[in-house]
Amino acid sequence: MNRELITGPNFSGRSAHLIARLREEAPGAAFFIGPYAEAALSGLSSTVADEIDIYRARPKPAWPAFSAIDFSAYAGRKPPTLSGGEQVLLALHCFSLSRYRAIGIDTALEQLDPANRTDALAYLAQDDAQEFDVTLIDNRLDQAEGWSRTAMSGAADFACDPVAATAGLTHCTAPVIAIERLSFGYPKGRAIFEAVDLTLKPGRAYRLTGANGAGKTTLFKLLAGVLAPSAGTISLDGAPYAPWRSGNRLFALATQNPDHQWCGATLAEDAARRRAALARHGIVAPTDTAVAALAALLGVPSLDAHLYELPLAARKRLSWLWPLSGTLPWIMLDEPTVGQDEATRAALATAVARLCAHGHGVMFITHDEEFTRLIDHQSLRLEHGSIAA
């Protein structure tokens, strides 16, 4: 049983080293979970139960199954409807039932809540599971007892300065958001929110906390109009607001997986389409020159950059462009530090503080306690269909 932790800054060659190790240890017989676990799932199943059955080996492997949550309760759900953390847990569960002899995990555990993360690390480190090897990249671990450590170093490609990206901010008068009796539930799933009341004031940062699957990203989608509530209202400074009908004119959203937010193949196409969408609400977006300058500060020097050809860590940084631009009064950051090294996470925390100081409201989701400690914020815990301050 080999256990290897790969450390180092972004773009130091960690991911390439991980893939090389998997090819060396288990050619054609390795399971890989990248930063976004949906790519580790088969894409061939319509339900969680079917997904599990695809990987289930018969007879059962000698090592124990990983079951941090009861997947029988998710049996009828479609895998893409699970939260990012739940998809990581499902991928680990599927691996544990399979006959793969090695697993590589590239920053995926950073999406897990503290309890699930502890369970996952304990499962991967257990001494009695001698039959498979583990290679791990995790920005929140510098060493792990009983694991070998490979430290990588390299040039700072895609150099990123979120603090400089906020240098041009001007004061913003963001509205107070009032949520009243908000309810929502997914088809074939439990109620996520039940008659929630919540007031969010500008000039502050709010952290959404809760277990994987508690509804943190769902709340973001409701406020941005991607989903419509089954009941309840939202108002801005007392005026009704229904973005699921009229479109989002309030939140600049950086999604958990940056590939879910692009509006074009290149940054120029993305900027043009966002500018047109904002113009329909009478909002003036930054010019191409301003967008190019911000992108350069986030590590991408050209508007002609093909977004899907950039390294994933670089795409994640570029997803912060519109939130840091100050174009919209409220900011949403969904797991912004996943895949990011310590220096970048600290710089982003300073940028968040600047947004608040200029009158913006900020909401962020993270399981990164070190990042959270750098930000003056209020915690909102999502649990059992309610939100507690």
C-alpha positions as a LaTeX table, in Angstrom:
\begin{tabular}{lrrr}
\hline
Residue & $x$ (\AA) & $y$ (\AA) & $z$ (\AA) \\
\hline
Met1 & 0.00 & 0.00 & 0.00 \\
Asn2 & 1.56 & 3.28 & $-1.12$ \\
Arg3 & 0.29 & 6.61 & 0.21 \\
Glu4 & 1.79 & 9.69 & $-1.44$ \\
Leu5 & 0.97 & 13.37 & $-0.75$ \\
Ile6 & 2.10 & 15.82 & $-3.45$ \\
Thr7 & 2.66 & 19.39 & $-2.24$ \\
Gly8 & 3.66 & 22.68 & $-3.87$ \\
Pro9 & 2.18 & 25.83 & $-5.40$ \\
Asn10 & $-0.20$ & 25.97 & $-8.34$ \\
Phe11 & 1.38 & 25.22 & $-11.73$ \\
Ser12 & 4.38 & 23.46 & $-10.17$ \\
Gly13 & 3.62 & 20.20 & $-11.96$ \\
Arg14 & 1.66 & 18.49 & $-9.18$ \\
Ser15 & $-1.17$ & 17.24 & $-11.40$ \\
Ala16 & 1.20 & 15.92 & $-14.08$ \\
His17 & 3.17 & 14.09 & $-11.39$ \\
Leu18 & $-0.03$ & 12.56 & $-9.99$ \\
Ile19 & $-1.11$ & 11.24 & $-13.39$ \\
Ala20 & 2.38 & 9.85 & $-14.05$ \\
Arg21 & 2.28 & 8.03 & $-10.70$ \\
Leu22 & $-1.09$ & 6.47 & $-11.49$ \\
Arg23 & 0.18 & 5.23 & $-14.85$ \\
Glu24 & 3.24 & 3.81 & $-13.17$ \\
Glu25 & 1.43 & 2.14 & $-10.25$ \\
Ala26 & $-1.66$ & 0.81 & $-12.00$ \\
Pro27 & $-1.60$ & 1.12 & $-15.80$ \\
Gly28 & $-5.21$ & 1.14 & $-17.00$ \\
Ala29 & $-6.50$ & 0.28 & $-13.52$ \\
Ala30 & $-6.53$ & 3.61 & $-11.69$ \\
Phe31 & $-9.50$ & 5.70 & $-10.56$ \\
Phe32 & $-9.10$ & 9.49 & $-10.77$ \\
Ile33 & $-11.11$ & 12.20 & $-8.97$ \\
Gly34 & $-10.23$ & 15.70 & $-10.14$ \\
Pro35 & $-11.20$ & 19.04 & $-8.63$ \\
Tyr36 & $-14.78$ & 18.54 & $-9.82$ \\
Ala37 & $-15.94$ & 15.00 & $-9.21$ \\
Glu38 & $-18.66$ & 14.95 & $-11.88$ \\
Ala39 & $-15.89$ & 14.03 & $-14.35$ \\
Ala40 & $-15.05$ & 10.97 & $-12.23$ \\
Leu41 & $-18.59$ & 9.62 & $-12.61$ \\
Ser42 & $-19.55$ & 7.56 & $-15.63$ \\
Gly43 & $-22.07$ & 9.88 & $-17.28$ \\
Leu44 & $-23.92$ & 6.70 & $-18.30$ \\
Ser45 & $-26.47$ & 6.47 & $-15.50$ \\
Ser46 & $-29.76$ & 8.23 & $-14.87$ \\
Thr47 & $-29.81$ & 7.63 & $-11.11$ \\
Val48 & $-27.38$ & 7.37 & $-8.23$ \\
Ala49 & $-28.37$ & 3.71 & $-7.76$ \\
Asp50 & $-27.44$ & 2.93 & $-11.37$ \\
Glu51 & $-24.14$ & 4.81 & $-11.01$ \\
Ile52 & $-23.17$ & 2.73 & $-8.00$ \\
Asp53 & $-24.12$ & $-0.48$ & $-9.77$ \\
Ile54 & $-21.86$ & 0.37 & $-12.73$ \\
Tyr55 & $-18.80$ & 0.31 & $-10.49$ \\
Arg56 & $-19.85$ & $-2.46$ & $-8.11$ \\
Ala57 & $-17.47$ & $-5.41$ & $-8.49$ \\
Arg58 & $-18.73$ & $-8.96$ & $-8.09$ \\
Pro59 & $-17.52$ & $-10.58$ & $-5.93$ \\
Lys60 & $-16.99$ & $-7.69$ & $-3.53$ \\
Pro61 & $-13.40$ & $-6.41$ & $-3.15$ \\
Ala62 & $-11.51$ & $-7.34$ & 0.01 \\
Trp63 & $-11.25$ & $-3.77$ & 1.27 \\
Pro64 & $-14.16$ & $-2.08$ & 3.12 \\
Ala65 & $-16.62$ & 0.21 & 1.39 \\
Phe66 & $-16.53$ & 3.96 & 1.95 \\
Ser67 & $-19.99$ & 5.10 & 3.02 \\
Ala68 & $-19.83$ & 8.53 & 4.63 \\
Ile69 & $-23.51$ & 9.09 & 3.81 \\
Asp70 & $-26.42$ & 6.75 & 3.18 \\
Phe71 & $-26.67$ & 6.61 & $-0.60$ \\
Ser72 & $-29.84$ & 4.53 & $-0.46$ \\
Ala73 & $-31.61$ & 7.80 & 0.37 \\
Tyr74 & $-30.23$ & 9.25 & $-2.89$ \\
Ala75 & $-31.04$ & 6.20 & $-5.03$ \\
Gly76 & $-33.54$ & 7.92 & $-7.33$ \\
Arg77 & $-31.61$ & 11.20 & $-7.70$ \\
Lys78 & $-29.74$ & 12.07 & $-10.86$ \\
Pro79 & $-25.98$ & 12.31 & $-10.14$ \\
Pro80 & $-25.68$ & 15.85 & $-11.63$ \\
Thr81 & $-28.27$ & 17.12 & $-9.12$ \\
Leu82 & $-26.01$ & 16.27 & $-6.19$ \\
Ser83 & $-23.90$ & 19.00 & $-4.64$ \\
Gly84 & $-20.20$ & 19.13 & $-5.50$ \\
Gly85 & $-19.27$ & 17.60 & $-2.16$ \\
Glu86 & $-21.87$ & 14.86 & $-2.51$ \\
Gln87 & $-20.46$ & 14.01 & $-5.94$ \\
Val88 & $-17.01$ & 13.62 & $-4.37$ \\
Leu89 & $-18.48$ & 11.28 & $-1.74$ \\
Leu90 & $-20.31$ & 9.31 & $-4.44$ \\
Ala91 & $-17.12$ & 8.96 & $-6.49$ \\
Leu92 & $-15.23$ & 7.69 & $-3.43$ \\
His93 & $-18.05$ & 5.25 & $-2.68$ \\
Cys94 & $-18.00$ & 3.94 & $-6.26$ \\
Phe95 & $-14.22$ & 3.50 & $-6.13$ \\
Ser96 & $-14.46$ & 1.58 & $-2.85$ \\
Leu97 & $-16.87$ & $-0.92$ & $-4.45$ \\
Ser98 & $-14.76$ & $-1.39$ & $-7.57$ \\
Arg99 & $-11.66$ & $-3.41$ & $-8.38$ \\
Tyr100 & $-9.48$ & $-0.42$ & $-9.23$ \\
Arg101 & $-6.05$ & $-0.89$ & $-7.61$ \\
Ala102 & $-5.09$ & 2.78 & $-7.31$ \\
Ile103 & $-6.79$ & 6.12 & $-6.82$ \\
Gly104 & $-5.55$ & 9.63 & $-7.52$ \\
Ile105 & $-7.32$ & 12.62 & $-5.98$ \\
Asp106 & $-6.49$ & 16.11 & $-7.24$ \\
Thr107 & $-7.81$ & 18.69 & $-4.68$ \\
Ala108 & $-11.32$ & 17.15 & $-4.66$ \\
Leu109 & $-11.38$ & 16.62 & $-0.89$ \\
Glu110 & $-11.26$ & 20.42 & $-0.46$ \\
Gln111 & $-14.99$ & 20.46 & $-1.23$ \\
Leu112 & $-15.94$ & 18.26 & 1.71 \\
Asp113 & $-17.38$ & 19.49 & 5.00 \\
Pro114 & $-15.15$ & 18.87 & 8.05 \\
Ala115 & $-16.80$ & 15.60 & 9.09 \\
Asn116 & $-16.84$ & 14.08 & 5.61 \\
Arg117 & $-13.28$ & 15.26 & 4.92 \\
Thr118 & $-12.07$ & 13.60 & 8.12 \\
Asp119 & $-13.87$ & 10.36 & 7.17 \\
Ala120 & $-12.46$ & 10.42 & 3.63 \\
Leu121 & $-8.87$ & 10.98 & 4.77 \\
Ala122 & $-9.21$ & 8.26 & 7.41 \\
Tyr123 & $-10.52$ & 5.82 & 4.79 \\
Leu124 & $-7.67$ & 6.55 & 2.39 \\
Ala125 & $-5.06$ & 6.19 & 5.16 \\
Gln126 & $-6.32$ & 3.03 & 6.82 \\
Asp127 & $-3.68$ & 0.38 & 7.37 \\
Asp128 & $-5.89$ & $-2.62$ & 6.66 \\
Ala129 & $-6.74$ & $-1.58$ & 3.09 \\
Gln130 & $-3.53$ & $-2.95$ & 1.60 \\
Glu131 & $-4.92$ & $-3.64$ & $-1.84$ \\
Phe132 & $-4.90$ & $-0.13$ & $-3.36$ \\
Asp133 & $-2.51$ & 2.82 & $-3.62$ \\
Val134 & $-3.40$ & 6.49 & $-3.07$ \\
Thr135 & $-1.85$ & 9.62 & $-4.57$ \\
Leu136 & $-3.25$ & 12.88 & $-3.22$ \\
Ile137 & $-3.01$ & 16.62 & $-3.92$ \\
Asp138 & $-4.63$ & 18.83 & $-1.30$ \\
Asn139 & $-3.85$ & 22.51 & $-0.71$ \\
Arg140 & $-4.81$ & 22.24 & 2.96 \\
Leu141 & $-2.35$ & 19.46 & 3.77 \\
Asp142 & 1.40 & 19.95 & 3.91 \\
Gln143 & 2.11 & 16.58 & 5.46 \\
Ala144 & 0.21 & 13.50 & 6.61 \\
Glu145 & 1.38 & 10.91 & 9.12 \\
Gly146 & 2.31 & 7.64 & 7.44 \\
Trp147 & 2.33 & 9.15 & 3.94 \\
Ser148 & 5.34 & 9.83 & 1.76 \\
Arg149 & 5.63 & 13.46 & 0.61 \\
Thr150 & 6.73 & 14.77 & $-2.77$ \\
Ala151 & 7.34 & 18.53 & $-2.78$ \\
Met152 & 7.07 & 20.21 & $-6.18$ \\
Ser153 & 8.36 & 23.64 & $-7.15$ \\
Gly154 & 8.12 & 25.63 & $-10.32$ \\
Ala155 & 7.69 & 28.97 & $-12.05$ \\
Ala156 & 4.63 & 31.07 & $-11.18$ \\
Asp157 & 2.71 & 30.62 & $-14.42$ \\
Phe158 & $-0.62$ & 32.44 & $-14.61$ \\
Ala159 & 0.50 & 34.80 & $-11.82$ \\
Cys160 & $-2.57$ & 36.12 & $-10.03$ \\
Asp161 & $-3.10$ & 39.31 & $-7.98$ \\
Pro162 & $-6.73$ & 39.59 & $-6.77$ \\
Val163 & $-5.81$ & 42.55 & $-4.55$ \\
Ala164 & $-4.58$ & 44.61 & $-7.51$ \\
Ala165 & $-7.74$ & 43.61 & $-9.40$ \\
Thr166 & $-9.81$ & 45.52 & $-6.81$ \\
Ala167 & $-7.66$ & 48.67 & $-6.95$ \\
Gly168 & $-10.11$ & 50.50 & $-9.22$ \\
Leu169 & $-13.23$ & 49.92 & $-7.10$ \\
Thr170 & $-15.47$ & 52.89 & $-6.37$ \\
His171 & $-18.09$ & 53.10 & $-3.65$ \\
Cys172 & $-21.19$ & 51.01 & $-4.24$ \\
Thr173 & $-24.65$ & 51.49 & $-2.73$ \\
Ala174 & $-25.86$ & 47.91 & $-2.56$ \\
Pro175 & $-29.43$ & 47.13 & $-1.50$ \\
Val176 & $-30.60$ & 45.30 & 1.59 \\
Ile177 & $-31.89$ & 41.84 & 0.63 \\
Ala178 & $-34.96$ & 40.58 & 2.50 \\
Ile179 & $-36.00$ & 36.94 & 2.08 \\
Glu180 & $-39.40$ & 35.97 & 3.45 \\
Arg181 & $-40.96$ & 32.51 & 3.80 \\
Leu182 & $-38.70$ & 31.03 & 1.13 \\
Ser183 & $-39.28$ & 27.33 & 0.36 \\
Phe184 & $-37.73$ & 25.00 & $-2.20$ \\
Gly185 & $-37.21$ & 21.30 & $-2.85$ \\
Tyr186 & $-35.83$ & 19.26 & $-5.75$ \\
Pro187 & $-38.06$ & 16.69 & $-7.48$ \\
Lys188 & $-37.77$ & 13.25 & $-5.83$ \\
Gly189 & $-35.79$ & 14.84 & $-3.01$ \\
Arg190 & $-36.36$ & 16.29 & 0.42 \\
Ala191 & $-37.28$ & 19.91 & 1.06 \\
Ile192 & $-34.13$ & 22.04 & 1.02 \\
Phe193 & $-35.72$ & 25.20 & 2.50 \\
Glu194 & $-38.94$ & 25.58 & 4.42 \\
Ala195 & $-40.34$ & 29.07 & 5.08 \\
Val196 & $-36.92$ & 30.69 & 5.52 \\
Asp197 & $-36.66$ & 34.35 & 6.61 \\
Leu198 & $-33.33$ & 36.12 & 6.18 \\
Thr199 & $-32.02$ & 39.68 & 5.90 \\
Leu200 & $-28.67$ & 40.41 & 4.23 \\
Lys201 & $-27.07$ & 43.84 & 4.61 \\
Pro202 & $-24.44$ & 45.34 & 2.28 \\
Gly203 & $-20.91$ & 46.19 & 3.35 \\
Arg204 & $-20.63$ & 42.78 & 4.99 \\
Ala205 & $-19.42$ & 39.29 & 4.15 \\
Tyr206 & $-21.61$ & 36.28 & 4.89 \\
Arg207 & $-20.31$ & 32.74 & 4.95 \\
Leu208 & $-22.79$ & 29.93 & 4.27 \\
Thr209 & $-21.93$ & 26.84 & 6.30 \\
Gly210 & $-23.48$ & 23.39 & 6.56 \\
Ala211 & $-22.92$ & 19.79 & 5.62 \\
Asn212 & $-22.44$ & 18.71 & 2.03 \\
Gly213 & $-25.90$ & 18.78 & 0.44 \\
Ala214 & $-27.40$ & 21.21 & 2.98 \\
Gly215 & $-28.44$ & 23.64 & 0.24 \\
Lys216 & $-25.68$ & 26.25 & 0.15 \\
Thr217 & $-25.27$ & 26.31 & $-3.63$ \\
Thr218 & $-29.05$ & 25.96 & $-4.01$ \\
Leu219 & $-29.53$ & 29.22 & $-2.10$ \\
Phe220 & $-27.10$ & 30.91 & $-4.48$ \\
Lys221 & $-29.07$ & 29.60 & $-7.45$ \\
Leu222 & $-32.35$ & 30.85 & $-6.00$ \\
Leu223 & $-30.99$ & 34.33 & $-5.38$ \\
Ala224 & $-29.43$ & 34.47 & $-8.85$ \\
Gly225 & $-32.65$ & 33.28 & $-10.51$ \\
Val226 & $-31.28$ & 29.98 & $-11.81$ \\
Leu227 & $-33.95$ & 28.24 & $-9.72$ \\
Ala228 & $-37.43$ & 29.44 & $-8.72$ \\
Pro229 & $-38.69$ & 28.93 & $-5.17$ \\
Ser230 & $-41.88$ & 26.98 & $-4.55$ \\
Ala231 & $-43.00$ & 29.73 & $-2.17$ \\
Gly232 & $-41.76$ & 32.96 & $-0.65$ \\
Thr233 & $-40.52$ & 36.35 & $-1.79$ \\
Ile234 & $-37.31$ & 38.35 & $-2.17$ \\
Ser235 & $-37.11$ & 42.14 & $-1.97$ \\
Leu236 & $-34.35$ & 44.72 & $-2.50$ \\
Asp237 & $-34.65$ & 47.75 & $-0.24$ \\
Gly238 & $-38.33$ & 46.82 & 0.07 \\
Ala239 & $-38.99$ & 46.48 & $-3.69$ \\
Pro240 & $-40.05$ & 43.03 & $-5.00$ \\
Tyr241 & $-37.34$ & 41.10 & $-6.81$ \\
Ala242 & $-37.93$ & 37.86 & $-8.77$ \\
Pro243 & $-34.79$ & 37.06 & $-10.80$ \\
Trp244 & $-36.22$ & 33.71 & $-11.95$ \\
Arg245 & $-38.72$ & 35.79 & $-13.97$ \\
Ser246 & $-36.88$ & 38.99 & $-14.87$ \\
Gly247 & $-33.24$ & 37.89 & $-14.78$ \\
Asn248 & $-30.36$ & 38.53 & $-12.42$ \\
Arg249 & $-29.27$ & 42.14 & $-12.01$ \\
Leu250 & $-27.93$ & 41.85 & $-8.48$ \\
Phe251 & $-25.29$ & 39.12 & $-8.08$ \\
Ala252 & $-21.92$ & 38.57 & $-9.70$ \\
Leu253 & $-21.51$ & 34.81 & $-9.27$ \\
Ala254 & $-18.32$ & 32.76 & $-9.37$ \\
Thr255 & $-19.55$ & 29.17 & $-9.61$ \\
Gln256 & $-18.01$ & 26.20 & $-7.84$ \\
Asn257 & $-16.98$ & 24.71 & $-11.18$ \\
Pro258 & $-15.86$ & 27.62 & $-13.39$ \\
Asp259 & $-16.83$ & 25.75 & $-16.55$ \\
His260 & $-20.47$ & 26.18 & $-15.55$ \\
Gln261 & $-20.37$ & 29.96 & $-15.87$ \\
Trp262 & $-18.75$ & 30.74 & $-19.22$ \\
Cys263 & $-20.86$ & 32.35 & $-21.94$ \\
Gly264 & $-18.44$ & 31.71 & $-24.80$ \\
Ala265 & $-15.38$ & 29.78 & $-25.93$ \\
Thr266 & $-13.03$ & 32.75 & $-25.49$ \\
Leu267 & $-12.87$ & 35.47 & $-22.87$ \\
Ala268 & $-13.81$ & 38.04 & $-25.54$ \\
Glu269 & $-16.99$ & 36.11 & $-26.41$ \\
Asp270 & $-17.84$ & 35.67 & $-22.74$ \\
Ala271 & $-17.40$ & 39.40 & $-22.03$ \\
Ala272 & $-19.50$ & 40.44 & $-25.04$ \\
Arg273 & $-22.43$ & 38.22 & $-24.07$ \\
Arg274 & $-22.33$ & 39.29 & $-20.42$ \\
Arg275 & $-22.20$ & 42.93 & $-21.51$ \\
Ala276 & $-25.30$ & 42.45 & $-23.67$ \\
Ala277 & $-27.18$ & 40.69 & $-20.86$ \\
Leu278 & $-26.33$ & 43.43 & $-18.36$ \\
Ala279 & $-27.29$ & 46.15 & $-20.84$ \\
Arg280 & $-30.86$ & 44.81 & $-20.89$ \\
His281 & $-31.03$ & 45.82 & $-17.22$ \\
Gly282 & $-29.45$ & 49.21 & $-17.85$ \\
Ile283 & $-26.14$ & 48.12 & $-16.25$ \\
Val284 & $-22.92$ & 49.37 & $-17.82$ \\
Ala285 & $-20.26$ & 46.67 & $-17.88$ \\
Pro286 & $-16.50$ & 47.21 & $-18.14$ \\
Thr287 & $-15.05$ & 47.79 & $-21.61$ \\
Asp288 & $-12.93$ & 45.19 & $-23.33$ \\
Thr289 & $-9.87$ & 47.19 & $-22.31$ \\
Ala290 & $-10.90$ & 47.07 & $-18.64$ \\
Val291 & $-11.80$ & 43.38 & $-18.84$ \\
Ala292 & $-8.41$ & 42.62 & $-20.43$ \\
Ala293 & $-6.61$ & 44.50 & $-17.66$ \\
Leu294 & $-8.51$ & 42.59 & $-14.95$ \\
Ala295 & $-7.92$ & 39.28 & $-16.69$ \\
Ala296 & $-4.18$ & 39.98 & $-16.86$ \\
Leu297 & $-4.14$ & 40.59 & $-13.10$ \\
Leu298 & $-5.85$ & 37.22 & $-12.65$ \\
Gly299 & $-3.25$ & 35.44 & $-14.78$ \\
Val300 & $-4.77$ & 35.43 & $-18.26$ \\
Pro301 & $-3.11$ & 38.02 & $-20.53$ \\
Ser302 & $-5.40$ & 37.91 & $-23.59$ \\
Leu303 & $-9.09$ & 38.27 & $-24.40$ \\
Asp304 & $-8.50$ & 35.69 & $-27.11$ \\
Ala305 & $-7.68$ & 33.03 & $-24.50$ \\
His306 & $-9.70$ & 29.87 & $-25.08$ \\
Leu307 & $-11.29$ & 29.34 & $-21.70$ \\
Tyr308 & $-11.54$ & 25.55 & $-21.80$ \\
Glu309 & $-7.90$ & 25.19 & $-22.82$ \\
Leu310 & $-6.61$ & 26.99 & $-19.72$ \\
Pro311 & $-5.49$ & 24.91 & $-16.73$ \\
Leu312 & $-8.37$ & 24.40 & $-14.32$ \\
Ala313 & $-6.72$ & 26.42 & $-11.53$ \\
Ala314 & $-6.34$ & 29.33 & $-13.97$ \\
Arg315 & $-9.98$ & 29.05 & $-15.05$ \\
Lys316 & $-11.00$ & 29.15 & $-11.39$ \\
Arg317 & $-9.05$ & 32.38 & $-10.89$ \\
Leu318 & $-10.54$ & 33.90 & $-14.01$ \\
Ser319 & $-14.03$ & 33.12 & $-12.68$ \\
Trp320 & $-13.43$ & 35.84 & $-10.06$ \\
Leu321 & $-13.17$ & 38.54 & $-12.75$ \\
Trp322 & $-16.76$ & 39.78 & $-12.71$ \\
Pro323 & $-17.16$ & 39.63 & $-8.93$ \\
Leu324 & $-13.93$ & 41.59 & $-8.42$ \\
Ser325 & $-14.82$ & 44.12 & $-11.13$ \\
Gly326 & $-17.49$ & 45.73 & $-8.93$ \\
Thr327 & $-20.01$ & 45.70 & $-11.78$ \\
Leu328 & $-22.84$ & 44.31 & $-9.64$ \\
Pro329 & $-23.62$ & 45.26 & $-6.02$ \\
Trp330 & $-23.60$ & 41.79 & $-4.49$ \\
Ile331 & $-20.97$ & 39.09 & $-4.89$ \\
Met332 & $-21.35$ & 35.29 & $-4.68$ \\
Leu333 & $-18.29$ & 33.05 & $-4.38$ \\
Asp334 & $-18.98$ & 29.31 & $-4.39$ \\
Glu335 & $-15.99$ & 27.38 & $-3.00$ \\
Pro336 & $-13.59$ & 30.02 & $-4.39$ \\
Thr337 & $-10.43$ & 28.49 & $-2.90$ \\
Val338 & $-10.77$ & 24.95 & $-4.29$ \\
Gly339 & $-7.55$ & 24.11 & $-6.10$ \\
Gln340 & $-5.79$ & 27.31 & $-5.02$ \\
Asp341 & $-2.51$ & 27.51 & $-3.14$ \\
Glu342 & $-2.01$ & 29.33 & 0.15 \\
Ala343 & $-0.72$ & 32.63 & $-1.28$ \\
Thr344 & $-3.61$ & 32.97 & $-3.71$ \\
Arg345 & $-6.20$ & 32.16 & $-1.04$ \\
Ala346 & $-4.76$ & 34.86 & 1.25 \\
Ala347 & $-4.82$ & 37.44 & $-1.54$ \\
Leu348 & $-8.41$ & 36.60 & $-2.39$ \\
Ala349 & $-9.42$ & 37.11 & 1.26 \\
Thr350 & $-7.93$ & 40.62 & 1.14 \\
Ala351 & $-9.86$ & 41.33 & $-2.08$ \\
Val352 & $-13.11$ & 40.23 & $-0.42$ \\
Ala353 & $-12.47$ & 42.64 & 2.44 \\
Arg354 & $-11.94$ & 45.45 & $-0.09$ \\
Leu355 & $-15.27$ & 44.72 & $-1.76$ \\
Cys356 & $-17.04$ & 45.01 & 1.57 \\
Ala357 & $-15.19$ & 48.22 & 2.43 \\
His358 & $-16.47$ & 49.74 & $-0.83$ \\
Gly359 & $-20.09$ & 48.96 & 0.03 \\
His360 & $-20.63$ & 45.66 & $-1.76$ \\
Gly361 & $-22.27$ & 42.70 & $-0.07$ \\
Val362 & $-20.45$ & 39.38 & $-0.30$ \\
Met363 & $-21.72$ & 35.84 & 0.21 \\
Phe364 & $-19.29$ & 32.95 & 0.08 \\
Ile365 & $-19.34$ & 29.19 & 0.52 \\
Thr366 & $-16.22$ & 27.43 & 1.72 \\
His367 & $-15.00$ & 24.61 & 3.93 \\
Asp368 & $-11.60$ & 26.32 & 4.07 \\
Glu369 & $-11.22$ & 27.46 & 7.68 \\
Glu370 & $-7.85$ & 29.15 & 7.11 \\
Phe371 & $-9.35$ & 31.31 & 4.34 \\
Thr372 & $-12.38$ & 32.10 & 6.50 \\
Arg373 & $-10.26$ & 33.30 & 9.41 \\
Leu374 & $-8.79$ & 35.99 & 7.17 \\
Ile375 & $-12.21$ & 37.58 & 6.50 \\
Asp376 & $-14.40$ & 39.57 & 8.90 \\
His377 & $-17.74$ & 37.85 & 8.32 \\
Gln378 & $-21.01$ & 36.55 & 9.70 \\
Ser379 & $-21.75$ & 32.83 & 9.49 \\
Leu380 & $-25.13$ & 31.55 & 8.31 \\
Arg381 & $-25.64$ & 27.85 & 8.98 \\
Leu382 & $-27.96$ & 25.85 & 6.72 \\
Glu383 & $-29.47$ & 22.83 & 8.41 \\
His384 & $-32.76$ & 20.91 & 8.31 \\
Gly385 & $-34.42$ & 23.35 & 5.89 \\
Ser386 & $-33.60$ & 26.48 & 7.90 \\
Ile387 & $-30.89$ & 29.13 & 8.06 \\
Ala388 & $-29.53$ & 30.21 & 11.44 \\
Ala389 & $-27.36$ & 33.28 & 11.98 \\
\hline
\end{tabular}
